[in-house]
Amino acid sequence: QIQLVESGGGLVQAGGSLRLSCAASGEIFSISGMRWYRQAPGKQREWVALITSGGRTNYADSVKGRFTISRDNAKGYLQMNSLKPEDTAVYYCNAFSTAGINYWGQGTQVTVSS
């Protein structure tokens, strides 16, 4: 089992920055990679970024060049720069294990004002 807790969300003006953190506990040795997703009001949850166990990263086109995903053992991060009002959403951390099991955090709210 893996438990995930996100933090770092908040209210920021357009053009500002936030850094989200995802603290993992439990069987962290089994984590193969981590992803961030977001869900805006009235919309489906969408994938934002991925980092593999080997450090390879990938981003949704909507955040490429503005967001950076990273990981330090049991902690994952999402550095968000040049934020836009359309980035407003609840952001979720996801970890996937070597057994192919997905784990989710409870989410953290990010609100970007114009």
KEKE-3310 file (N, C-alpha, C; in steps of 0.2 Angstrom, whole numbers, plus 5000, padded with zeros to 4 digits):
npx = (5004:5002:5002:4997:5000:4995:5001:5003:4994:4984:4979:4983:4989:4987:5000:5009:5017:5017:5021:5018:5018:5020:5019:5024:5021:5023:5024:5035:5045:5040:5036:5034:5033:5027:5013:5004:4988:4973:4958:4946:4931:4916:4922:4931:4943:4960:4976:4992:5006:5020:5032:5045:5052:5065:5067:5062:5052:5036:5024:5007:5001:4996:5003:5016:5032:5029:5026:5035:5039:5045:5055:5060:5065:5054:5046:5036:5035:5027:5031:5024:5024:5021:5007:4990:4972:4965:4971:4966:4960:4957:4971:4979:4989:4997:5003:5011:5013:5025:5018:5008:4997:4987:4988:4981:4981:4972:4970:4973:4968:4970:4969:4969:4969:4962)
npy = (4994:5011:5028:5044:5061:5077:5094:5112:5119:5134:5151:5161:5175:5177:5173:5171:5159:5142:5129:5112:5099:5081:5069:5053:5038:5022:5008:5013:5009:5002:5010:5015:5026:5043:5054:5069:5075:5084:5092:5102:5112:5105:5098:5084:5074:5077:5072:5079:5078:5068:5057:5045:5031:5031:5044:5050:5062:5069:5079:5087:5096:5108:5113:5112:5118:5127:5120:5110:5094:5084:5073:5066:5053:5049:5059:5069:5082:5097:5110:5125:5138:5154:5154:5152:5158:5147:5136:5134:5122:5106:5098:5082:5070:5056:5039:5025:5008:4995:4984:4988:4995:5009:5023:5036:5053:5065:5077:5094:5111:5123:5139:5152:5168:5181)
npz = (5000:4997:5002:4998:5000:4996:4995:4995:4987:4983:4982:4968:4958:4941:4931:4941:4952:4959:4969:4970:4981:4984:4996:4999:5007:5015:5005:4997:4990:4980:4970:4954:4945:4945:4943:4939:4940:4935:4939:4934:4938:4933:4923:4916:4924:4920:4913:4918:4920:4920:4928:4926:4934:4930:4928:4917:4909:4905:4897:4897:4883:4886:4897:4895:4895:4905:4917:4928:4932:4946:4956:4972:4979:4990:4988:4977:4965:4958:4949:4946:4934:4927:4928:4923:4922:4918:4923:4935:4946:4955:4960:4958:4965:4958:4960:4953:4954:4953:4951:4944:4950:4954:4964:4973:4979:4990:4984:4980:4980:4967:4963:4951:4949:4938)
capx = (5000:5005:4998:4999:4997:4997:5001:5006:4990:4982:4977:4988:4987:4989:5007:5012:5020:5016:5025:5014:5022:5016:5022:5022:5023:5021:5028:5038:5050:5037:5033:5037:5033:5022:5009:5000:4982:4969:4951:4942:4924:4912:4926:4934:4950:4965:4983:4996:5013:5023:5039:5046:5057:5071:5068:5060:5047:5032:5019:5002:5003:4993:5007:5023:5036:5027:5026:5040:5038:5052:5054:5065:5063:5047:5042:5035:5034:5025:5033:5020:5025:5017:5000:4984:4966:4963:4975:4962:4958:4960:4977:4979:4995:4996:5009:5009:5018:5028:5013:5002:4992:4987:4987:4979:4980:4966:4969:4974:4965:4974:4965:4972:4964:4964)
capy = (5000:5018:5033:5050:5068:5083:5101:5118:5123:5140:5156:5165:5179:5175:5175:5169:5152:5138:5122:5107:5093:5075:5065:5046:5034:5015:5004:5018:5005:4999:5016:5015:5033:5047:5058:5074:5076:5090:5092:5109:5111:5103:5095:5077:5074:5077:5071:5085:5077:5061:5056:5038:5029:5033:5051:5053:5066:5071:5084:5089:5102:5114:5115:5111:5124:5131:5116:5105:5088:5081:5068:5065:5047:5048:5065:5072:5090:5100:5117:5128:5144:5157:5152:5155:5156:5140:5131:5133:5115:5102:5094:5076:5066:5048:5035:5019:5004:4990:4979:4991:4998:5016:5026:5043:5058:5068:5083:5101:5116:5128:5144:5157:5174:5185)
capz = (5000:4996:5004:4995:5003:4992:4998:4991:4983:4985:4977:4965:4953:4934:4930:4947:4953:4965:4969:4973:4984:4985:5000:4998:5013:5014:5001:4992:4986:4974:4966:4947:4943:4948:4938:4942:4936:4938:4938:4934:4940:4928:4918:4918:4926:4915:4915:4917:4919:4921:4929:4927:4939:4927:4927:4910:4910:4899:4899:4892:4879:4889:4902:4892:4895:4911:4923:4929:4937:4948:4961:4976:4982:4993:4987:4971:4965:4952:4949:4941:4933:4922:4929:4920:4925:4915:4927:4941:4946:4960:4957:4961:4964:4957:4960:4950:4957:4948:4950:4940:4954:4955:4971:4973:4985:4991:4980:4983:4976:4964:4960:4948:4948:4932)
cpx = (5004:5000:5001:4996:5000:4997:5004:5001:4988:4979:4982:4986:4990:4996:5012:5014:5017:5020:5021:5019:5017:5021:5020:5025:5020:5026:5031:5043:5047:5034:5037:5038:5027:5019:5005:4994:4978:4962:4948:4935:4920:4916:4929:4941:4955:4972:4987:5003:5015:5030:5040:5051:5064:5072:5065:5053:5043:5026:5013:5004:5001:4998:5014:5026:5034:5028:5032:5039:5045:5050:5060:5063:5056:5043:5042:5033:5031:5026:5029:5022:5021:5009:4995:4977:4963:4966:4971:4959:4960:4965:4978:4986:4993:5002:5007:5015:5020:5023:5007:4997:4993:4985:4985:4979:4974:4965:4971:4972:4970:4969:4969:4968:4967:4966)
cpy = (5006:5023:5040:5056:5073:5089:5106:5121:5130:5145:5160:5169:5176:5178:5172:5161:5149:5132:5117:5101:5087:5070:5058:5043:5027:5012:5008:5014:5003:5004:5016:5022:5037:5052:5063:5074:5082:5089:5099:5107:5110:5099:5088:5078:5073:5076:5077:5083:5070:5061:5049:5037:5031:5040:5054:5057:5068:5075:5085:5095:5108:5117:5115:5118:5129:5127:5111:5100:5086:5076:5067:5059:5047:5054:5067:5079:5092:5108:5120:5135:5147:5155:5156:5154:5149:5135:5130:5126:5112:5098:5088:5073:5059:5045:5028:5014:4999:4985:4982:4994:5005:5018:5034:5047:5061:5074:5089:5106:5121:5133:5150:5162:5178:5192)
cpz = (5000:4998:5001:4998:4999:4996:4993:4987:4986:4980:4975:4960:4946:4933:4936:4947:4959:4964:4973:4976:4985:4989:5000:5004:5011:5010:4995:4988:4979:4969:4959:4944:4946:4942:4942:4937:4939:4935:4939:4936:4933:4922:4920:4920:4920:4917:4913:4916:4922:4923:4930:4932:4936:4926:4921:4912:4904:4902:4894:4889:4882:4894:4900:4892:4902:4917:4922:4934:4939:4954:4965:4981:4984:4992:4980:4971:4958:4953:4944:4940:4928:4922:4926:4923:4924:4919:4933:4941:4953:4957:4961:4960:4963:4957:4957:4952:4951:4947:4946:4944:4955:4962:4970:4979:4985:4987:4984:4978:4974:4961:4958:4946:4942:4934)
residu = (GLN:ILE:GLN:LEU:VAL:GLU:SER:GLY:GLY:GLY:LEU:VAL:GLN:ALA:GLY:GLY:SER:LEU:ARG:LEU:SER:CYS:ALA:ALA:SER:GLY:GLU:ILE:PHE:SER:ILE:SER:GLY:MET:ARG:TRP:TYR:ARG:GLN:ALA:PRO:GLY:LYS:GLN:ARG:GLU:TRP:VAL:ALA:LEU:ILE:THR:SER:GLY:GLY:ARG:THR:ASN:TYR:ALA:ASP:SER:VAL:LYS:GLY:ARG:PHE:THR:ILE:SER:ARG:ASP:ASN:ALA:LYS:GLY:TYR:LEU:GLN:MET:ASN:SER:LEU:LYS:PRO:GLU:ASP:THR:ALA:VAL:TYR:TYR:CYS:ASN:ALA:PHE:SER:THR:ALA:GLY:ILE:ASN:TYR:TRP:GLY:GLN:GLY:THR:GLN:VAL:THR:VAL:SER:SER)
# end
